[in-house]
């Protein structure tokens, strides 16, 4: 009886391991190697390492339909959240898992995307030398949700941003200039800029980053 139970538990464990999605596998590394920690690094989920992604992630051209959401002016695939991906081998099934979305031998970039039931929910990008470029999260409507991070080619952070489940800025937001100096440091409460006490900032006193509008 004991032996039978042990065998059952072992089989159950093997089934669970086979069904564990790729994103749950131990290839995440916290703050990527070669990058500088920001004051808010601890609030972000770990980022998959480039080496582990290369080993485990298939090319989108052989995995999903459509393989990408179009091309930009340089002829590179763009991040098309509005396009639902399906399994290339079985177009009746929406795709769940990672794909290698673009592979370019230049300063930019190695790009990987994670889909959940066909919809893009996470994107990771690295510079050609292996330095992290960005780590974004979206919902099925294409809105930024949760953690959004970007780094310059030298590893310095350029964006440390956070959104609520509706896509609104929420919490402390940081932006840096190209030279590493802090450009924008402010707080939001579900889309409304607030002071350190949580009170809404009057419209004529709101701040804006000089280095762009974020992601």
Residue, then its C-alpha position, 0 to 999 in steps of 0.5 A: x500500500x505504501x509503495x503504491x502511494x509513493x509511486x502515485x505521488x512520484x507520478x503526480x510530481x512528474x505530471x506537475x513538472x511536465x505541465x509547469x509553464x516555462x515562465x515558472x522554470x528557474x531561469x530568472x536572475x533578479x536584476x540582470x548582470x551588468x546593470x545598475x540597481x535602481x532604488x526600487x529594484x526590489x519591487x520588480x519581478x526577476x528577469x529571465x537571463x539571456x543565456x537561459x532564454x537562448x537555450x529554452x525559447x524557440x524562434x517565433x517564425x517556427x512556433x506561432x502565427x502570426x510570428x510578429x505584429x508587423x515591421x517598423x521603418x527599419x524592417x524590424x518586427x514591432x511589438x504588436x499586442x493587439x495580435x493574438x498568437x496561435x500555435x503554428x502546429x495547431x492553429x485551433x489553439x492559442x499559444x502559451x509560452x515564450x518565443x524568440x521574437x527578433x534576433x538582430x546582430x547589431x547594438x539592438x537587440x535580442x528580444x523575447x516575448x511571453x504569451x498567455x493564451x495567445x496574448x502578449x503579457x511579457x517582453x524581455x530585450x537585451x543589447x547585442x553584448x548581453x546587457x539588459x535593455x528592457x523588461x515590460x509587462x502588459x495585459x491582453x488589451x496591450x496596456x502596461x501593467x505592473x513592472x516596466x524597466x529600461x536600461x541604457x547600453x552602459x547598464x545604467x537604468x533609464x526607466x523604473x515605472x509601475x502601473x496598476x491593473x488598469x494601466x494607470x501609473x501607480x506608486x513611485x516613478x523614476x526616469x534617468x537622463x542618458x548621463x545617469x542623472x535622475x530626471x524624474x522622481x514622482x509618485x502616482x495613485x492610480x493615475x493621479x500624481x500625488x505628493x509624499x503625503x498622498x495628496x493630489x498635486x494641483x494640475x499647474x504643479x504636476x511634473x513631467x520627465x524631460x526625457x520622454x513619456x515613458x513606456 
